[in-house]
Amino acid sequence: MFDKPHGDARQHAPATERNASFIIDILKDVLPKQGHVLEIASGSGEHIIAFANAMPALTWQPSDPFEESRSSIDAWAQQVTPSRIDPALNLDMTRPDWSGKLSKPVNAILSINMIHIAPWEACQGLMQGAGQLLNKEEVLYTYGPYKKGGVHTSESNQDFEGWLKAKSELYGIRDIADVAGEAKNHGLVLEQEIAMPANNFSLVFKKI
Ligand SMILES: C[S@@+](CC[C@H](N)C(=O)[O-])C[C@H]1O[C@@H](n2cnc3c(N)ncnc32)[C@H](O)[C@@H]1O
């Protein structure tokens, strides 16, 4: 139950409560045991605090291009003690220089529910920056709805695509093959494709 006092910057995205535990199960398997993890498009910040609580040996760098989201992330992050979440950065995947804004090396990158709700250039920028930042064997994890073989994996995803297109013609559910092809251009190979609840997929890419 989320009881928001007046003046509280924390936002609440109900889907994070539904999917966090399933995502954590995968992350525990694919993330390094120690190191610094960058999250792209952290949104409300609820995922990263759940991840930080579930994987206390890791440190975390949230980010989002929207100021309100960054305030929400930083407010939620105060609940994690001792502190292992850095202040949220303003990272926009459509800006070719985004990877230069990080002050520390990262050992893994997460991007949850961003690729479909941004222009294709954001996916290209994500892959380009991840290719620059990650070392051999390090992981980029993406999560969200995807098409397979050019078709939607469910009727609800097809309906969702209509909603996305009404928001912007540039948004849309991408095909796993296109995302993997873009990743490959930047030295990232799709190693695992895991079906998740509610017609989503986890994609695990490794730097080669
Ligand atoms: C549907 S929300 C997902 C938020 C969070 N990851 C989650 O799953 O609850 C989409 C997020 O993508 C972010 N976003 C949109 N365009 C972006 C871009 N060009 N670069 C980085 N993030 C972007 C938005 O600010 C928003 O936080």
Ligand as a Chemical Component Dictionary entry (heavy atoms), coordinates in Angstrom:
data_LIG
# 
_chem_comp.id                   LIG 
_chem_comp.type                 NON-POLYMER 
_chem_comp.pdbx_formal_charge   0 
_chem_comp.three_letter_code    LIG 
# 
loop_
_chem_comp_atom.comp_id 
_chem_comp_atom.atom_id 
_chem_comp_atom.alt_atom_id 
_chem_comp_atom.type_symbol 
_chem_comp_atom.charge 
_chem_comp_atom.model_Cartn_x 
_chem_comp_atom.model_Cartn_y 
_chem_comp_atom.model_Cartn_z 
_chem_comp_atom.pdbx_ordinal 
LIG C1  C1  C 0  7.354  2.784  -19.013 1  
LIG S1  S1  S 1  8.560  3.712  -18.178 2  
LIG C2  C2  C 0  9.517  2.446  -17.397 3  
LIG C3  C3  C 0  10.127 2.884  -16.118 4  
LIG C4  C4  C 0  10.757 1.764  -15.284 5  
LIG N1  N1  N 0  11.923 1.202  -15.931 6  
LIG C5  C5  C 0  9.724  0.704  -15.009 7  
LIG O1  O1  O 0  9.784  -0.380 -15.592 8  
LIG O2  O2  O -1 8.822  0.979  -14.201 9  
LIG C6  C6  C 0  9.583  4.268  -19.506 10 
LIG C7  C7  C 0  10.794 5.040  -19.042 11 
LIG O3  O3  O 0  11.627 5.319  -20.157 12 
LIG C8  C8  C 0  12.194 6.586  -19.969 13 
LIG N2  N2  N 0  12.658 7.083  -21.265 14 
LIG C9  C9  C 0  11.911 7.497  -22.299 15 
LIG N3  N3  N 0  12.690 7.923  -23.310 16 
LIG C10 C10 C 0  13.970 7.726  -22.914 17 
LIG C11 C11 C 0  15.231 7.981  -23.499 18 
LIG N4  N4  N 0  15.326 8.522  -24.713 19 
LIG N5  N5  N 0  16.355 7.674  -22.808 20 
LIG C12 C12 C 0  16.257 7.119  -21.570 21 
LIG N6  N6  N 0  15.084 6.881  -20.956 22 
LIG C13 C13 C 0  13.966 7.180  -21.614 23 
LIG C14 C14 C 0  11.070 7.396  -19.361 24 
LIG O4  O4  O 0  11.530 8.565  -18.736 25 
LIG C15 C15 C 0  10.450 6.389  -18.406 26 
LIG O5  O5  O 0  11.041 6.459  -17.140 27 
# 
loop_
_chem_comp_bond.comp_id 
_chem_comp_bond.atom_id_1 
_chem_comp_bond.atom_id_2 
_chem_comp_bond.value_order 
_chem_comp_bond.pdbx_ordinal 
LIG C1  S1  SING 1  
LIG S1  C2  SING 2  
LIG S1  C6  SING 3  
LIG C2  C3  SING 4  
LIG C3  C4  SING 5  
LIG C4  N1  SING 6  
LIG C4  C5  SING 7  
LIG C5  O1  DOUB 8  
LIG C5  O2  SING 9  
LIG C6  C7  SING 10 
LIG C7  O3  SING 11 
LIG C7  C15 SING 12 
LIG O3  C8  SING 13 
LIG C8  N2  SING 14 
LIG C8  C14 SING 15 
LIG N2  C9  SING 16 
LIG N2  C13 SING 17 
LIG C9  N3  DOUB 18 
LIG N3  C10 SING 19 
LIG C10 C11 SING 20 
LIG C10 C13 DOUB 21 
LIG C11 N4  SING 22 
LIG C11 N5  DOUB 23 
LIG N5  C12 SING 24 
LIG C12 N6  DOUB 25 
LIG N6  C13 SING 26 
LIG C14 O4  SING 27 
LIG C14 C15 SING 28 
LIG C15 O5  SING 29 
# 
